[in-house]
């Protein structure tokens, strides 16, 4: 009966692994579905003029902030050199 128990345990393990993999697959499918829906809604929102303008303004504001930071850093370096 050693062989019989071996195969019984092996098939039970395979069944448990298949169930676990099925749960993983369901979770991955739900994640892909949610990401797809979010991408579609973003694309749909970009079709609206107001949304697109807000996004572009945010990007410009970020670029201006980065440029101002670079200017401040450069001025600080110049002040450092002048004080020496």
C-alpha positions as CSV (number, residue, x, y, z in Angstrom):
1,X,0.0,0.0,0.0
2,X,3.0,2.3,-0.1
3,X,2.6,3.1,-3.8
4,X,-1.1,3.7,-3.3
5,X,-0.5,6.3,-0.5
6,X,2.3,7.9,-2.5
7,X,0.0,8.5,-5.5
8,X,-2.9,9.6,-3.2
9,X,-0.7,12.2,-1.6
10,X,0.8,13.3,-4.9
11,X,-2.6,13.9,-6.4
12,X,-3.8,15.7,-3.3
13,X,-0.7,17.9,-3.5
14,X,-1.4,18.6,-7.2
15,X,-5.0,19.5,-6.4
16,X,-4.0,21.9,-3.6
17,X,-1.4,23.5,-5.9
18,X,-3.9,23.9,-8.7
19,X,-6.3,25.6,-6.3
20,X,-3.6,28.0,-5.1
21,X,-2.5,28.8,-8.7
22,X,-6.2,29.4,-9.6
23,X,-6.4,32.0,-6.8
24,X,-3.2,33.7,-8.1
25,X,-4.6,33.7,-11.6
26,X,-7.9,35.2,-10.5
27,X,-6.0,38.0,-8.6
28,X,-3.8,38.7,-11.6
29,X,-6.8,38.8,-13.9
30,X,-8.6,41.2,-11.5
31,X,-5.6,43.4,-11.4
32,X,-5.2,43.5,-15.2
33,X,-8.9,44.3,-15.5
34,X,-8.7,47.2,-13.0
35,X,-5.6,48.6,-14.7
36,X,-7.3,48.3,-18.1
37,X,-10.3,50.2,-16.8
38,X,-8.2,52.9,-15.2
39,X,-6.2,53.3,-18.5
40,X,-9.4,53.6,-20.5
41,X,-10.9,56.2,-18.0
42,X,-7.7,58.2,-18.2
43,X,-7.7,58.2,-22.0
44,X,-11.4,59.1,-22.0
45,X,-10.7,62.0,-19.6
46,X,-7.9,63.2,-21.8
47,X,-10.4,63.7,-24.5
48,X,-11.9,66.5,-22.4
49,X,-10.3,69.9,-22.9
50,X,-10.4,70.9,-19.2
51,X,-8.7,67.7,-18.0
52,X,-5.9,68.0,-20.6
53,X,-5.3,71.6,-19.8
54,X,-5.1,70.9,-16.0
55,X,-2.6,68.1,-16.6
56,X,-0.5,70.2,-18.9
57,X,-0.5,73.1,-16.4
58,X,0.6,70.8,-13.7
59,X,3.5,69.6,-15.8
60,X,4.5,73.2,-16.6
61,X,4.3,74.1,-12.9
62,X,6.6,71.2,-12.1
63,X,9.1,72.2,-14.8
64,X,9.1,75.8,-13.5
65,X,9.6,74.7,-9.9
66,X,12.6,72.5,-11.0
67,X,14.1,75.4,-13.0
68,X,13.7,77.8,-10.1
69,X,15.4,75.3,-7.8
70,X,18.3,75.0,-10.3
71,X,18.6,78.8,-10.4
72,X,18.7,78.9,-6.6
73,X,21.4,76.3,-6.5
74,X,23.5,78.1,-9.1
75,X,23.1,81.4,-7.2
76,X,24.2,79.7,-4.0
77,X,27.3,78.3,-5.7
78,X,28.1,81.8,-7.1
79,X,27.7,83.3,-3.6
80,X,30.0,80.7,-2.2
81,X,32.6,81.6,-4.8
82,X,32.2,85.3,-4.2
83,X,32.6,85.0,-0.4
84,X,36.0,83.1,-0.7
